[in-house]
């Protein structure tokens, strides 16, 4: 489906051309003053400069031509040169009917096929997820769903940290605690020997212990570095232990991400890119880009236009080990080989901006990806506590993501327990969905680049711009339809427009496609949050002013029920893309 503004723009462009002016002047936008008009065109102002005429004169000519159009209720020139446009109710109804029948709910689809890889998540194995992983997961998931909703092929890659020093630290500590394990013996045989089973509790305790120990014990640090080197060199016993660490870690990660409705298509890690590191080094050498600096192998990426220092990219450290830049560049080689994507989006902490600038420049210089392949760094801000600093536990530690989810779920349960909204048998299940909705909406309502304050009480409110408010609006509509004996997914038919609020709701519905288009162009889910709130808010006003179930006029009643069904459909579509699960009752 075409968006309303695109349809109107083509009409107004034709009117400008018919009046002898350049058609490009006919761009139409939504109006900020619904009391005056629904849409407007400001092209007469630019036309005045081109044609040396007063803008109002141009606007009058074009508005007169637009009066002939069958979908417009009103087209008028307003001083000093605006063209104000209002649609006929009949057209609004027909457009809403198209949205209702459209399998994409009126969301404009990409004009050509595109494959997008989204790199988000980025957890290290062998240690639990913490709240620092929250934003990457939920922003990345919503962007992936947004890309798909707009007709693109999108693949989410978790990009595991599974091949670095953190694994060496765990292996070294496990060896000190369990020197008799066969996997630590030089004669370990993968075909006949086995590794003891591990669990998440063990790994969750071992990693922080080993990390702290390495900062205080130089000998242990060197042992961990040696273990990392031996693992990456393919030592059989260490490889077997690494596979067991991966099994336990990935299972735990999947369980925690599933609670957030976050699902990855690709579970690649740094270890998968390892096979491409030599290819990367050879490519950089062949291009004459790699040179030695203080024992390390580096590539210059500075440009004359840089206003701040741009350090070279380190490809190999002086001890010949790889770093994040090496892995990220090798991963680009892998992604180009496996998927040849049109775009790659990195949803990462905005403080990593310099790192990705270096990586992207190096990739361009080396020709690792084609020039037409877009590489985008979509940095996000931090989730802060009430003190404005990164959110911590009460004792000042970094909170586990599982603990955050449990805390919010418990708070949601307590809030609903005293409300009388939810039956006893459903409280736990609904509390979990409400809690996740509160977390995700509370995050996504902010532009991804901004820091925000995590406020449980505010996020769990059933009023205002919150996830629970959207869920409650959907349950209210479901209740109306249920009492009316209407199937929520039945065919939608509307016969007329009977009030200004109804017209406002129809217009909000009609403009939803524009919002999705804007959100994907800006790669910013917060526009969807704002729009779903606007849709829910306008429906609430409509509901309060229209007694749907007791309306005696059958045409009005059926139209209002149909409008409720369509509103529900679009609310659910927004939540689906935001990765928030709805509930039928509360």
N, C-alpha and C positions, 0 to 999 in steps of 0.2 A: 504493500500500500504506500501511496505517496502521503507525505505529511500535509497537513492543512496549509502551512505556510508555503510549502513548495507549490501546491495547487494555486494558491492565491498569487504567489509571485509570478507564475506563468501567465495568469490572467492580467495582472497589472503591467507586466512587461509588454504584453500585447497591446494594452491600452496606450502606453507611452509610445510604442512604435507607430500605432495608428495615428497618433497626434504629431508624428514627425520627430520624435525624440529618440535618443538611444534607449534600447530596451533594458539595458543593464540597470537603469535607474529605478526599475520597478520592484526592487527587493522589498519583501513584506516581513514584518516582525509582529509578535504579539504585543498587545497594548498593556501598559501598566495601569491604565485607567478604564476599568470595565464599565464604569458609569458613563463614559463617553463613547467608547467603541470597543470592539474585540481585537481588531488588528489595525496596523497603521503602516504607511509607507512615507519615508522621508526623502525620496529621490528627487523631489522638486528643488530641494536646496542645492544639490550638486548640479541639477539641470540649469539652475539660474546662472551658475558660473560659466557653464558651457555655452549657453544660448543667450546670455546677457538679457534675461527677462526676469521679472519679479517672480519669486518662487510661488506666490499665491496664484499668479496668472497661469503658470504651468499646472499647478495642482487642480485648479478649476477645470481646465481643459480635460485633464485625465479623468477626474472624478465624473465629469459629464459623460465621457465615453463609457465608464464603468457602470453607469446607471442602467445600461442595456443588458448587463449580465444577470443571468437567471438565478444564480446562487446567492446574490447579495441583496440583503434587505436595505442596506444604506451604504452609499459611497459619497462622502462629502469632503470638500476642501475646507480646511480650517486655518485661519491666519496664525503664523505668517506663511505657512506653506505645507502643512501636514495634509495627508490624505487618510481620513478615518474610514474604516471598513467594518461592517457588521453583517454576519451571515443570516440568511433566512432560517427560521426554525426548522423548516422542512428539510433543508440541507444538513443541518446539524443532526437531525434524526437519522437521515439516510447514511451519513458518515459514521454515526455510532453503530448503526446496523452492520455496516461493513466491518467495523472493528470486532463486533460480536461474532461475525461469521468467519473472520480471518484466523487461520491456524496460528499466526504469529501475534495475535491480539493487537494488530495495527502497528507493530514495531517495524520500522523500515529495515529492509535487508540489504546487505552489502551488494554492490553492483557487480563485483567480480569475486571469484573464489580467492580466499586468503588462508594461509596457515600461520597461526601464531603460537609460539612457545612461550609459556609464562613460567618464569623461574621464581618460585616463592616457597616459603617454608624454611628451607635451609637449616634444619636442626643437625646437631652433632649426635651421632649414635653413642650408646653407652652412658647417656645421662638423660634425665627426664626433661620434658618440655617445661619451660617456665613462661611467665607472662611476657617476656621479651619476644616470644615466638607468636604471640597472639595476632598482632596487627598484620604481619606478613601473611599469615594463614588466611585470615578472613577477608582482607583486602584482595589478596591474590585470587581466592576462590570466587569472590563476587565479580572481579574483572574477567575471569575465565568464563563465568556464566553469562556475563554481559556480552562478551564477544560472540558466544554461541547464539544468544538470543537475537543478535543482529546479523546472523547468517554466516558467521565465520567459523572455520575449523580451529578450535583452540585446545591445546594440550598443556596440562599443568604438570610441571616437573618439580619434585620436592628438593632436588639437588642436595643429597645427604652429605654431611661432613663425616665420611667413614674411612678416611685413609691417612689421617694426619697424626699429630703427636698425641691427641687425646686417646687414641687406640693404643699407642705405645705405652702411655701412662697406665692404662688398665692392665695391659699384658704384664708390665713390669711388676705392678703391685700384686696381681694374682700369682705371679711366679714366686714372689717373696713369701706369700702366705701359704702357697701350695707347691713347694719345690718338687714334690714327688709325682705331680701330674705328668702323665706320659707325654703330653703335648710340649713340654719344656725340654724333653730329651732330644739329643742330637739324632738318635736313630728312630724317631717317630715315623711310623708308616701309615699314610692316609687310608690304605686298603684294609689294614688289620687293627690299627689302634683307634681309640675314640677319645672324645673330649667330655669331661663331666658337664652335665646340664647346668645352665645358669638361670637366673631369674632376675626380674627387674629390680627387686629390693637389693640384691647383691650389687648389681651394677650401679644403682643409685647411691649406694654407700661407698663403693670402691673408687669411683671417679673423683669426687670432691676430695676424698682422703688423699689419693695419689697426687692430685693437682697441688694441694696445699704442701704436701711432702716435697714435691719437686722444687718448690720455692725456698725450702729450708735446707734441703739435703742435696748438695751438688753431685754427689756420687749417684744418688737415685735418679736425678735428672738426666745424667749421662746414660744410665742404664735404660731409661725410657726412650731416649733418643736412639740408642742402639737397637732397641726392640722395634721402634718404628722403621728404622732402616732395614732390619732383617725381615720384617713383615712385607715391606714394599719390594724386597728382593725375592720374595716367594718362599721363605722358610716354611716347610710343610707343617710343623706343629703350630706355628703362629697363625698360618693361614686357616687351619682347622679351628683354632680358638676364635679367630676373627669371624668365621662363618657362624659360630654359635652366638657370639656377641651380636652379630647382625640379626640373627633370627629373633632373639629376645627383644632387641631394640625396635625392630621394624614392627613386630606384633604390638608392642606397647604404643608406638607412635600411631599406628592405624587406629587403635582403640580410642586414643585421646582426640585425634583429629575427627574421628567419626562423631564424637560428642558435639563437635562444633559444626557438623554437616560440611566438613572439608574433605574432599576426595581428590587424590592425585592420579593422573593417568600414567605417569612415569615415575618410577622409584629408582632413578639413576643416582649415583653418588660419585664422589671424587675418584673412587676406585675404578669406575667405568671409563673415566677419561684418561686414566693412567696409560692405557695402551696408545694414546695419541700424543703423549708428551714428547717422545722421540721424533715423531712427525713434525710437531711444532718447532722443536729445536732445529731440525734440518731445514725446514721452511724458512725460518728466520736467518739461518746461516746463508742459505742460497740467495736470499734477498739482500744480503750484506747489512742486515739490521742489527745483528747480535755482536756485542763486543764485551771485553772484560773490563770490569771496574772494581778495584779493591778485592779481587778474587772472585767476584760474582759475575754472572752473565746477564747483561742488561740490554734494553732497547730504549733509545731516545724517543720520546713522544711529544716533546715541547714544540710549540708553534710560535711564530713571530707575533701573532696577535694576542698571546697569553698576557693577561694583566697580573697574574700571580705565578710564582714558581711552579713548574710542572716537573716533578722528579721523573727519572727514567723508570721503566718497568723492570723489576727484577724477575728474570725467568728461572735462573738457578742461583741459589745462594753459594757462598764460598765453599760450603761442605757438600755441594752438588745436589742438595735437596731442593724440592719444589715448594712453592708457596701458593697462596690463593690465586694470584694472577696467572701462574702457570696452569693451574687446574681450570680456571675460568676460560682461558684461551684454548686449552685442549678440549674442553667441553663444547666450545663453539665449533671446532673442527668436527667433533662427533655429531652435533646437531645438524650441521650443514650436510654431512654425509647421510644421516638417517632420515631427515625430514625436509631439508632444503626450505626452511621456513621463510615466509615473507617478512615476518616481524618477530622479534624476541623482546619480551618485556621482563625487566628485572624488578621485582617488588621487594625492596630491601630498605633497611634503615637509611635515612637520608644522610647520615654521617659517613656513609661509604661512597659518597659522591666522587671523591678524588680517585679512589680505587677504580671505579667503573669508567671514569673518564680516561684513565691510563689504559685499561683493558680495551675499550672501544677504539681508541686511537691506534693501539698496536695492531688490533685485528684489521683495521682499515689499511694501515701501511703494509701489512703482510699479505693482504688480499685473502684473509681467512674466510670472510663472507663477501658476497657480491655487494657492490655499491648500493644496489636497490634494496637490499635487506635492511630494514630498520632495526636499530639497536636502541632500546629506550630504558633509561634508568628512572624508575618511578619510586622515588624516595618517600618514606613515610616518617612522621614525627613520633614522639614518645607518648606513652600512656603514663600520666603523672598522678600522684596522690594529691590530697588537698593542700599540701605544702608547695605544690608546683614542681616537685622533684620526681624522678622516676619512681613508680609505685613500688612499695616495699611491704613486707610483712610487719607485724607489730614489733618484732624484735630486730627489724632493720635488714632482714635477709631478702633474697629474691624469691618471690612466691612461685610455687609450682603451678602450672596451668591447671592441672587436675584439682588443686586446692581452691583456685579461683572459681572454677566452675561449681565445685561443691558449695563454696561460700554463697555464691549468688543463687544457686538452686535452693539452698536452705532458707535464704532470705525471702525468696519468692514463695516458698511453701508457707512460711510464717505469715506473710502478708495476706495470702489467699485464705488461710485457715480461719482468720477472723472476719473475712469479708462476706461469707455466706454465698459467694459466687459459684464455688466448685464443690461437687459432691465428694464425700470422703474417699470413695474408692478410686477416684481419678486424680486426687490431689498431687501425688508424687510425680506421675507422668506429665501432667500439665505444668507443674512447677518446674520441671526440667526444661520443657519447651519455652516457658515464659522466661526463665533465667537466661537461656541461650539467646533468646530474642533480645533481652535487655542488654546483654554484653555486646552482641553484634551490632544492633541498631545504634547503641550508645557510642560505638566506635565509628561506624560507617557514616553517621550523620555529619561527621567532621571531614573536611577535605583531607585526603590522605597525607598531604605534606605538613599538616598542622599538628602540634602537640595538643593534648586535651586532658582534662581532669576526669579521672574515674570516680564516679559518685554513685554508689549502689542505690541509695534512696531515690535519687533523681531518675536513674535508668529504669527502676522498677515501677515508677509511677504509671498509673492508668490514665493520666492526663498529660497533654502536651506531646512533644516530639519524642516519643519513646516506642520501643518495640511492643511492650504490653498494650499500649493504646491502639496500635494497629491491629494486634491480635484480637482485642476486645471488639473493635469495630467489625471485624470479620464474623466473630461469633454473634454479634447483634444481627447482622444481615442473615446469617444462617438461621437464627431463631425466627426472624420475620418470615422467611421462606418456608420454614418448617411448619409454622402455625397456619400459613396460608395453603399448605399442602402442595407446594410448588417444588419441583425438582430443580436444584440450583444450576444444573447443567442443561436444562431444557432450552429449546429454541427461543430466542429473544425477539419480541415484537413490541414496538412502541408506536402509539397512534397520534400523539400530539405533545405539545409543551404547554403546561398549564400554570407555570409560575416562574418568577425570576430565578429562584433558587434552583429549580429544575434545569433551567437554561445554563446557569453557572456550572452545575454538575456535569451537564452534557459537554460544555466547552472544556472543562478540566479533563474529562475522558478523551475528548478529541485531540487534546494537545499532548497526550501521554507519549505518542510516538516521537514527538519533537524532543522530549526529555531523554528518552533512551538514545536517540541519535546524538544529542549533545554529550551525554554521559560517556558514550564509547569514544567520541572524538577527543574528549578531555581526559579519558581514562580515569574517571572520578565517580565512584558509586554514590557519593553524597547527594548528587542531583536526584538520584532515584529515591533516596530517603526523604528528601524535601518534597518530592512529588507525591509519594505514597501518603505522606502526612497530609498534604494539601487535599488529596482525594478523599482521605478518611474524614478530614475536618469538614469539607463541604458536604459530604454525605451525612455527617452527624447533624449539621444545620438543617439539611433537607428532611431528615427523619423527624426532627423535633417539630418542624413546621407542617408536616404532612402526615395525617393519620392514615397510614397506608392500609392497615388491616381493617379499619372500620369505614373506609371510604365507600359511599353508596353508589357512586357512578362507576360502573364496571370498566369503562374505557380508561378512566383515570387510574383506577386501582391496578388494572393489568399493566398499564404503562409504568406505573411506579414500581411494581414488582419486577418488571423487566429491567428497569433502570437499576434496581438494587442488585439484580443478578449480574448485570454488566459491571457494576462497581466492584462487586465481590471478585469477579473474574480478573479484573485488572489489579486489585489489591494482592491477590494470590500470585499474579505474574511478577509483580515487584518483589514480593517476598521470596519467590523461587530464585530470582536472579541474585538477591542479596544473601541467599543461603540460609533463610530463616523459615522454620517449619511452622505452619499455622495449626490452630486447634479449632475444633468444631463448637466447643462450648467451654464456658468458664463459670 
